[in-house]
């Protein structure tokens, strides 16, 4: 079956590995940017977290 934007989610639910490859190929740059932003945000919070008093 050909993977398209319309059927990608259903194919992932059906455990079709080609659907994951489609998502990575189609949205890889966006996924990378989002992941880097969250990793950087979490690293930043871990560095400042202990210095902020928690009430």
Residue pairs with C-beta under 8 A, 6 or more apart in sequence:
1 7
1 11
1 16
3 11
3 16
3 18
3 19
3 21
3 22
5 26
7 19
8 19
8 22
8 23
9 19
11 18
11 19
11 22
12 19
12 20
12 23
23 31
24 31
